[in-house]
Amino acid sequence: MKCIDLKKLKKAVGFSLVELMVVLVIIIIGTSIAVVTFQNRAPYYRLKGSTREVLQLMQLAQSTAIRKNTLLRIALTSNTNFHFQQFTSGAFADITDETNRLGLSTIGLANGIRFTVNPCASGNTYPCFTPVFRTDGTINAGSGGTSLDLTNGKDTKRIQWTIGGGIRVP
């Protein structure tokens, strides 16, 4: 029977403190790179999410106008807030809590996101009005043309609509 040399066995088992420290430094460097990358991309993802949310709310307003057989429009109240107005009694009026079962009240954009250009034709005063969603699914351009831009200060996303009723992010 062979004897086992305990000195050789001790040297072959486990990791040294230096090896563990090297692995720990590699993990810390990798984590810090990932955190910095995420922080740099977070504003873009907030912009993308806000654009998608505004697009979906516009599509909801369009389908609500068809379903309720009424006109709806978007009213920008600042460069970060907007709400929907409904055509009642011969004029557009804010959607009240009683008629706001679908969440079409004042909507604020995510932190750091804003509308880039005031779509009001002149004077840059709020509120101003963009598309009017009609009962047949078509969209009147409103005073702001046929697009609405959102920005985070670095990137810009545009929502476009057509008179025929299409709403999209190009």
Short mmCIF file of the C-alpha atoms (twelve columns), coordinates in Angstrom:
data_MODEL
# 
_entry.id   MODEL 
# 
loop_
_atom_site.group_PDB 
_atom_site.id 
_atom_site.type_symbol 
_atom_site.label_atom_id 
_atom_site.label_alt_id 
_atom_site.label_comp_id 
_atom_site.label_asym_id 
_atom_site.label_seq_id 
_atom_site.Cartn_x 
_atom_site.Cartn_y 
_atom_site.Cartn_z 
_atom_site.pdbx_PDB_model_num 
ATOM 1   C CA . MET A 1   0.000   0.000  0.000   1 
ATOM 2   C CA . LYS A 2   1.253   3.474  -0.901  1 
ATOM 3   C CA . CYS A 3   1.536   6.261  1.595   1 
ATOM 4   C CA . ILE A 4   -0.008  9.648  0.823   1 
ATOM 5   C CA . ASP A 5   2.263   12.611 1.317   1 
ATOM 6   C CA . LEU A 6   0.182   15.194 3.255   1 
ATOM 7   C CA . LYS A 7   2.468   18.083 2.260   1 
ATOM 8   C CA . LYS A 8   1.764   17.505 -1.444  1 
ATOM 9   C CA . LEU A 9   -1.958  17.148 -0.761  1 
ATOM 10  C CA . LYS A 10  -2.092  20.474 1.152   1 
ATOM 11  C CA . LYS A 11  -0.472  22.342 -1.743  1 
ATOM 12  C CA . ALA A 12  -2.853  20.906 -4.338  1 
ATOM 13  C CA . VAL A 13  -6.151  21.754 -2.544  1 
ATOM 14  C CA . GLY A 14  -7.966  25.152 -2.565  1 
ATOM 15  C CA . PHE A 15  -7.165  28.619 -3.847  1 
ATOM 16  C CA . SER A 16  -4.631  31.044 -2.583  1 
ATOM 17  C CA . LEU A 17  -5.619  34.435 -1.213  1 
ATOM 18  C CA . VAL A 18  -4.043  36.133 -4.238  1 
ATOM 19  C CA . GLU A 19  -6.177  34.083 -6.654  1 
ATOM 20  C CA . LEU A 20  -9.344  34.936 -4.747  1 
ATOM 21  C CA . MET A 21  -8.472  38.636 -4.744  1 
ATOM 22  C CA . VAL A 22  -7.842  38.618 -8.523  1 
ATOM 23  C CA . VAL A 23  -11.268 37.041 -9.136  1 
ATOM 24  C CA . LEU A 24  -12.907 39.557 -6.788  1 
ATOM 25  C CA . VAL A 25  -11.275 42.503 -8.613  1 
ATOM 26  C CA . ILE A 26  -12.467 41.145 -11.978 1 
ATOM 27  C CA . ILE A 27  -16.043 40.854 -10.659 1 
ATOM 28  C CA . ILE A 28  -15.949 44.409 -9.248  1 
ATOM 29  C CA . ILE A 29  -14.636 45.853 -12.522 1 
ATOM 30  C CA . GLY A 30  -17.289 44.012 -14.544 1 
ATOM 31  C CA . THR A 31  -20.074 45.172 -12.227 1 
ATOM 32  C CA . SER A 32  -18.933 48.804 -12.324 1 
ATOM 33  C CA . ILE A 33  -18.852 48.756 -16.136 1 
ATOM 34  C CA . ALA A 34  -22.384 47.323 -16.212 1 
ATOM 35  C CA . VAL A 35  -23.694 49.972 -13.784 1 
ATOM 36  C CA . VAL A 36  -22.171 52.850 -15.781 1 
ATOM 37  C CA . THR A 37  -23.549 51.438 -19.033 1 
ATOM 38  C CA . PHE A 38  -27.018 51.107 -17.516 1 
ATOM 39  C CA . GLN A 39  -26.919 54.660 -16.139 1 
ATOM 40  C CA . ASN A 40  -25.957 56.006 -19.553 1 
ATOM 41  C CA . ARG A 41  -28.795 54.113 -21.273 1 
ATOM 42  C CA . ALA A 42  -31.522 54.753 -18.657 1 
ATOM 43  C CA . PRO A 43  -32.615 58.135 -20.145 1 
ATOM 44  C CA . TYR A 44  -32.994 56.512 -23.573 1 
ATOM 45  C CA . TYR A 45  -35.165 53.743 -22.149 1 
ATOM 46  C CA . ARG A 46  -37.294 56.305 -20.252 1 
ATOM 47  C CA . LEU A 47  -37.775 58.199 -23.542 1 
ATOM 48  C CA . LYS A 48  -38.659 55.011 -25.382 1 
ATOM 49  C CA . GLY A 49  -41.151 54.026 -22.677 1 
ATOM 50  C CA . SER A 50  -42.754 57.487 -22.560 1 
ATOM 51  C CA . THR A 51  -43.097 57.551 -26.344 1 
ATOM 52  C CA . ARG A 52  -44.763 54.149 -26.293 1 
ATOM 53  C CA . GLU A 53  -47.099 55.281 -23.495 1 
ATOM 54  C CA . VAL A 54  -48.150 58.456 -25.366 1 
ATOM 55  C CA . LEU A 55  -48.645 56.420 -28.560 1 
ATOM 56  C CA . GLN A 56  -50.847 53.896 -26.727 1 
ATOM 57  C CA . LEU A 57  -52.879 56.672 -25.088 1 
ATOM 58  C CA . MET A 58  -53.401 58.272 -28.495 1 
ATOM 59  C CA . GLN A 59  -54.582 54.936 -29.885 1 
ATOM 60  C CA . LEU A 60  -56.876 54.530 -26.879 1 
ATOM 61  C CA . ALA A 61  -58.293 58.015 -27.457 1 
ATOM 62  C CA . GLN A 62  -58.865 57.190 -31.112 1 
ATOM 63  C CA . SER A 63  -60.754 53.991 -30.314 1 
ATOM 64  C CA . THR A 64  -62.684 55.755 -27.528 1 
ATOM 65  C CA . ALA A 65  -63.777 58.481 -29.964 1 
ATOM 66  C CA . ILE A 66  -65.115 55.793 -32.288 1 
ATOM 67  C CA . ARG A 67  -66.768 53.761 -29.530 1 
ATOM 68  C CA . LYS A 68  -68.381 56.724 -27.760 1 
ATOM 69  C CA . ASN A 69  -69.190 58.515 -31.030 1 
ATOM 70  C CA . THR A 70  -67.574 61.741 -29.825 1 
ATOM 71  C CA . LEU A 71  -64.582 63.891 -30.725 1 
ATOM 72  C CA . LEU A 72  -61.492 63.787 -28.502 1 
ATOM 73  C CA . ARG A 73  -58.353 65.891 -28.675 1 
ATOM 74  C CA . ILE A 74  -55.006 66.199 -26.903 1 
ATOM 75  C CA . ALA A 75  -54.350 69.406 -24.978 1 
ATOM 76  C CA . LEU A 76  -50.726 70.122 -24.052 1 
ATOM 77  C CA . THR A 77  -50.693 72.001 -20.746 1 
ATOM 78  C CA . SER A 78  -46.901 72.269 -20.494 1 
ATOM 79  C CA . ASN A 79  -43.861 70.685 -22.113 1 
ATOM 80  C CA . THR A 80  -44.218 67.707 -19.755 1 
ATOM 81  C CA . ASN A 81  -48.008 67.307 -19.281 1 
ATOM 82  C CA . PHE A 82  -51.010 66.778 -21.486 1 
ATOM 83  C CA . HIS A 83  -54.596 65.711 -21.128 1 
ATOM 84  C CA . PHE A 84  -57.537 64.769 -23.268 1 
ATOM 85  C CA . GLN A 85  -60.597 66.864 -23.975 1 
ATOM 86  C CA . GLN A 86  -63.979 65.641 -25.133 1 
ATOM 87  C CA . PHE A 87  -66.374 67.485 -27.435 1 
ATOM 88  C CA . THR A 88  -69.571 68.094 -25.486 1 
ATOM 89  C CA . SER A 89  -72.293 70.735 -25.756 1 
ATOM 90  C CA . GLY A 90  -70.735 72.300 -28.841 1 
ATOM 91  C CA . ALA A 91  -67.206 72.781 -27.422 1 
ATOM 92  C CA . PHE A 92  -64.195 70.866 -26.195 1 
ATOM 93  C CA . ALA A 93  -64.024 70.442 -22.424 1 
ATOM 94  C CA . ASP A 94  -61.670 68.642 -20.068 1 
ATOM 95  C CA . ILE A 95  -62.579 65.063 -19.339 1 
ATOM 96  C CA . THR A 96  -63.846 65.011 -15.779 1 
ATOM 97  C CA . ASP A 97  -63.464 62.245 -13.236 1 
ATOM 98  C CA . GLU A 98  -67.024 61.084 -13.988 1 
ATOM 99  C CA . THR A 99  -66.234 60.536 -17.660 1 
ATOM 100 C CA . ASN A 100 -62.659 59.391 -17.082 1 
ATOM 101 C CA . ARG A 101 -63.071 55.652 -16.760 1 
ATOM 102 C CA . LEU A 102 -60.273 54.925 -19.237 1 
ATOM 103 C CA . GLY A 103 -57.511 56.997 -17.676 1 
ATOM 104 C CA . LEU A 104 -57.699 59.806 -20.211 1 
ATOM 105 C CA . SER A 105 -57.033 62.623 -17.765 1 
ATOM 106 C CA . THR A 106 -53.846 64.617 -17.176 1 
ATOM 107 C CA . ILE A 107 -50.796 62.562 -18.040 1 
ATOM 108 C CA . GLY A 108 -47.266 63.512 -17.038 1 
ATOM 109 C CA . LEU A 109 -44.223 62.316 -18.901 1 
ATOM 110 C CA . ALA A 110 -41.480 60.338 -17.147 1 
ATOM 111 C CA . ASN A 111 -38.796 62.214 -15.242 1 
ATOM 112 C CA . GLY A 112 -36.458 64.018 -17.654 1 
ATOM 113 C CA . ILE A 113 -38.741 63.571 -20.679 1 
ATOM 114 C CA . ARG A 114 -40.443 66.524 -22.345 1 
ATOM 115 C CA . PHE A 115 -42.076 67.580 -25.566 1 
ATOM 116 C CA . THR A 116 -39.352 69.191 -27.687 1 
ATOM 117 C CA . VAL A 117 -41.319 71.829 -29.519 1 
ATOM 118 C CA . ASN A 118 -44.492 73.521 -28.478 1 
ATOM 119 C CA . PRO A 119 -46.828 72.579 -31.326 1 
ATOM 120 C CA . CYS A 120 -48.836 75.769 -30.884 1 
ATOM 121 C CA . ALA A 121 -48.715 77.647 -34.168 1 
ATOM 122 C CA . SER A 122 -47.431 80.875 -32.657 1 
ATOM 123 C CA . GLY A 123 -46.911 82.535 -29.325 1 
ATOM 124 C CA . ASN A 124 -45.811 79.369 -27.532 1 
ATOM 125 C CA . THR A 125 -48.677 79.529 -25.073 1 
ATOM 126 C CA . TYR A 126 -50.372 76.641 -23.333 1 
ATOM 127 C CA . PRO A 127 -52.738 74.966 -23.621 1 
ATOM 128 C CA . CYS A 128 -52.428 74.164 -27.275 1 
ATOM 129 C CA . PHE A 129 -54.092 71.377 -29.147 1 
ATOM 130 C CA . THR A 130 -52.767 68.690 -31.394 1 
ATOM 131 C CA . PRO A 131 -54.761 65.931 -33.067 1 
ATOM 132 C CA . VAL A 132 -58.533 65.660 -32.946 1 
ATOM 133 C CA . PHE A 133 -59.730 62.067 -32.983 1 
ATOM 134 C CA . ARG A 134 -62.947 61.794 -34.982 1 
ATOM 135 C CA . THR A 135 -65.811 59.349 -34.698 1 
ATOM 136 C CA . ASP A 136 -64.957 57.684 -38.027 1 
ATOM 137 C CA . GLY A 137 -61.362 56.911 -36.955 1 
ATOM 138 C CA . THR A 138 -59.769 59.741 -38.900 1 
ATOM 139 C CA . ILE A 139 -57.596 62.380 -37.266 1 
ATOM 140 C CA . ASN A 140 -57.615 66.126 -37.824 1 
ATOM 141 C CA . ALA A 141 -54.109 67.525 -37.612 1 
ATOM 142 C CA . GLY A 142 -54.948 70.261 -35.113 1 
ATOM 143 C CA . SER A 143 -52.735 73.307 -34.665 1 
ATOM 144 C CA . GLY A 144 -49.585 71.234 -34.252 1 
ATOM 145 C CA . GLY A 145 -49.330 69.508 -37.600 1 
ATOM 146 C CA . THR A 146 -49.025 65.743 -37.830 1 
ATOM 147 C CA . SER A 147 -46.306 64.865 -35.339 1 
ATOM 148 C CA . LEU A 148 -45.333 65.229 -31.715 1 
ATOM 149 C CA . ASP A 149 -41.684 65.002 -30.590 1 
ATOM 150 C CA . LEU A 150 -40.460 63.840 -27.198 1 
ATOM 151 C CA . THR A 151 -36.886 64.236 -25.950 1 
ATOM 152 C CA . ASN A 152 -34.658 63.428 -23.002 1 
ATOM 153 C CA . GLY A 153 -32.226 66.223 -23.926 1 
ATOM 154 C CA . LYS A 154 -30.025 63.915 -25.981 1 
ATOM 155 C CA . ASP A 155 -32.299 61.620 -28.008 1 
ATOM 156 C CA . THR A 156 -35.607 62.447 -29.697 1 
ATOM 157 C CA . LYS A 157 -38.556 60.224 -30.585 1 
ATOM 158 C CA . ARG A 158 -41.390 61.298 -32.874 1 
ATOM 159 C CA . ILE A 159 -44.997 60.157 -32.930 1 
ATOM 160 C CA . GLN A 160 -46.635 60.707 -36.307 1 
ATOM 161 C CA . TRP A 161 -50.243 60.469 -37.362 1 
ATOM 162 C CA . THR A 162 -51.999 60.620 -40.688 1 
ATOM 163 C CA . ILE A 163 -55.307 62.210 -41.564 1 
ATOM 164 C CA . GLY A 164 -56.531 58.715 -42.422 1 
ATOM 165 C CA . GLY A 165 -56.094 57.603 -38.808 1 
ATOM 166 C CA . GLY A 166 -52.701 55.904 -38.656 1 
ATOM 167 C CA . ILE A 167 -50.575 56.581 -35.562 1 
ATOM 168 C CA . ARG A 168 -46.985 55.347 -35.417 1 
ATOM 169 C CA . VAL A 169 -43.438 55.873 -34.203 1 
ATOM 170 C CA . PRO A 170 -41.196 55.898 -37.311 1 
# 
